[in-house]
Amino acid sequence: MTGKIATEIVVIGAGLAGLSCAQQLAQAGYQVIVLEKSRGVGGRLATRRLHNTCADHGARSLQPETNLLRSLIDCLVGQGVLQPWQTSTYRWQDHRVSAIPTPPQFIAPQGITAVAKFLAAGLTLHRQCRVTAIERGSETWHIQAQTADTLTTLSARAVVLAIPAAQALDLITPLFPRFISTEAIAALGYISYYPGFSVMAGYPVACFDKFDALPAAGWQVEFANEPDLGWVGLENSKHRAVEFPLLVVQSSAAFAQTHLEAIDLAAVAEKLLQAAAERLLPWLNQPDWLQTHRWRYALTAQTYAGAVLPLAISPWLLGCGDWCSGSGAAAALQSGLAAADTLNQQLQQRSLLPAEVLWERLGERLKDNRTYKSFES
Ligand SMILES: Cc1cc2nc3c(=O)[nH]c(=O)nc-3n(C[C@H](O)[C@H](O)[C@H](O)COP(=O)(O)OP(=O)(O)OC[C@H]3O[C@@H](n4cnc5c(N)ncnc54)[C@H](O)[C@@H]3O)c2cc1C
């Protein structure tokens, strides 16, 4: 992607919100370009490829919390992308683990980013392309998009910021007060997030025999009100071909807040594995290997009341994401489709597909083996 590009709509961010928004608008015939700063799609639906397997280090599963998310999950189960998570669930309380019922949860054997890849089918999407500035033209927005070696300007009649609110605020602050109102800045500034750390760790095969009371087929332990741990799970129950115990450890928000600016991520991981070893299994602090990911914006703490935040009109600039009207994947999906609906009302009032029909249509594309048109420099 070089030079100058003109399009109708630019969606910034290829997470659940951005992809659902872009897909709905693209299916209605709008010319849409998605810009994503990372190497892959999905945002916090994140899967890391490692040691001939993969681990979900963002959202560990999808829970059918709303009818909308349930409809997507049902379609993805039908497509073979998702399946119910067969795992045993425990809660750490009173210094021991107690079995609790496993809530309905769905996982992707290929990694949770498979959900995002499904939603991205057929879209024009530029990866490794970070939006660094947005400027206002006479009737369009000019979006500066930085790849490894090029800076491109895209012009669009409408822009959707499908990124965490704090990052959206950074991008639009230079437009204040001329093009963005005090109210819009205040609304974005009000939103806050809990940070998090995720540690992925692999152990010797012999450790399969040392799970004590925890089932080797798969388990997850939830920690409530612990200073360091939030959740620990055995990934093997998702990716059955993994030949060694593969753990994901998620920190508590309080721990992440304390260590947020840590330079030595290995030391942070060691602290978390030590905490897991003290509570669950003594060998958990001796992995063969480990990797750590820092999430500055993991889950929302304070959210915006509406499903979408209009930031400027004519040309349109909208904010959407999991920070609108709720939290987690359910809110992101709802907000992405609400952003598409809002823009469509303001632009050409075309007929938009009901969500179930949209998913079905994407399923057809998957059968045709069509993926997103991906560009990276
Ligand atoms: C550890 C963890 C556990 C979680 N567990 C659950 C769970 O169990 N259940 C649940 O429902 N939810 C869970 N979540 C939350 C869920 O993953 C998110 O709510 C949801 O995926 C957010 O989607 P989104 O599209 O709003 O934002 P994101 O997924 O954050 O997508 C935003 C995208 O924008 C991109 N971006 C940002 N800035 C720019 C820029 N300047 N230019 C270009 N691209 C940019 C980012 O790279 C990202 O891909 C969890 C999250 C984490 C981190």
The ligand as a Gaussian input file, in Angstrom:
#p B3LYP/6-31G(d) Opt

LIG

0 1
 C       -6.433000     -12.107000      28.686000
 C       -7.812000     -11.814000      28.148000
 C       -8.872000     -12.662000      28.465000
 C      -10.156000     -12.393000      27.985000
 N      -11.164000     -13.270000      28.269000
 C      -12.395000     -13.058000      27.739000
 C      -13.428000     -13.989000      27.928000
 O      -13.249000     -15.037000      28.559000
 N      -14.656000     -13.702000      27.397000
 C      -14.890000     -12.577000      26.660000
 O      -16.009000     -12.376000      26.183000
 N      -13.905000     -11.682000      26.447000
 C      -12.673000     -11.900000      26.967000
 N      -11.675000     -11.008000      26.740000
 C      -12.015000      -9.739000      26.073000
 C      -12.246000      -9.889000      24.576000
 O      -11.151000     -10.539000      23.998000
 C      -12.394000      -8.465000      24.030000
 O      -13.436000      -7.817000      24.728000
 C      -12.742000      -8.411000      22.548000
 O      -11.991000      -9.334000      21.798000
 C      -12.467000      -6.957000      22.095000
 O      -12.700000      -6.831000      20.717000
 P      -12.539000      -5.405000      20.043000
 O      -12.720000      -5.606000      18.586000
 O      -13.412000      -4.419000      20.733000
 O      -11.051000      -4.910000      20.372000
 P       -9.647000      -5.603000      20.040000
 O       -9.768000      -7.069000      20.013000
 O       -8.673000      -4.986000      20.998000
 O       -9.311000      -5.113000      18.565000
 C       -8.733000      -3.854000      18.294000
 C       -7.745000      -4.003000      17.150000
 O       -7.292000      -2.717000      16.780000
 C       -5.911000      -2.775000      16.464000
 N       -5.378000      -1.431000      16.590000
 C       -5.241000      -0.672000      17.713000
 N       -4.714000       0.531000      17.401000
 C       -4.517000       0.539000      16.063000
 C       -3.986000       1.517000      15.149000
 N       -3.557000       2.724000      15.572000
 N       -3.919000       1.203000      13.829000
 C       -4.354000      -0.023000      13.380000
 N       -4.848000      -0.979000      14.221000
 C       -4.938000      -0.699000      15.529000
 C       -5.370000      -3.785000      17.483000
 O       -4.132000      -4.350000      17.057000
 C       -6.503000      -4.807000      17.530000
 O       -6.315000      -5.846000      16.592000
 C      -10.380000     -11.252000      27.186000
 C       -9.326000     -10.415000      26.846000
 C       -8.047000     -10.693000      27.318000
 C       -6.915000      -9.793000      26.913000

